[in-house]
């Protein structure tokens, strides 16, 4: 049984693996929606890719939630509830990525004019579900999860009076690295897509929304990198309560900019595919409110 600190670090690193894996797929999915070839495929394939994009964007925000929860609800402390919460979030996060992967494969197979595209997508979904859900659960001891949670609670009680400053600083830096792939997935797309022919054909107002999203993601990226520079330069690498406070606030401020940046580009793609700005505004606005509700609302409510 790993120590509480190690268990939390492991589950945060697992979240980073999912974010890094989804980063490439999400950036690719955003880009292809503005390529010329995308306009030539069937309407069904276009809508499938749009659904995949929405699902994976929501999943990205879902995966970032534990970072906000840890810093707001627990003030960065090492608690069993952080491990349990993050593990539960990861359990559900795999499903939308599996669906998004299957729909994107279906879209690509359609663009290549292959046969049995629906079967290919279904096979990809089944393969992901088997390896991500079926195989790990096969042969698992009944009650194993509850037993681990109980042991972590006991460790938390024993270590309640010990100083965990170094551990808290290590975790907040990991959480900055968790959120950074989400920003990178959008930032690379946002800079490159301006030079794609399909972008020139969009209404000027949509182009300005894209630029506003680019500024928001750029700000979020700067804020997520800032703790590393502050720790090295201002604190000379020393672990202090002041640095933990600064890093935590920078992380939460970055999430405040990351939400609009993600939603703004989702608006752009939905509006292009559906040719309806009102539909795009509804879904993008709903996603932004959902992000803020989870990251800040629920985390603050759980703290109280």
Secondary structure, 3 states (H helix, E strand, C coil): CCCHHHHHHHHHHHHHHHHHHHHHHHHHHHHHCCCHHHHHCCHHHHHHHHHHHHHHHHHHHHHHHHHHHHHHHCCCCCCHHHHHHHHHHHHHHHHHHHHHHHHHHHHHHHHCCCCCHHHHHHHHHHHHHHHHHHHHHCCCCCCHHHHHHHHHHHHHHHCCCCCCHHHHHHHHHHHHHHHHHHHHHHHHHHHHHCCCHHHHCCCHHHHHHHHHHHHHHHHHHHHHHHHHHHHHHCCCCCCCHHHHHHHHHHHHHHHHHHHHHHHHHHHHHHHHHHCCHHHHHHHHHHHHHHHHHHHHHHHHHHHC
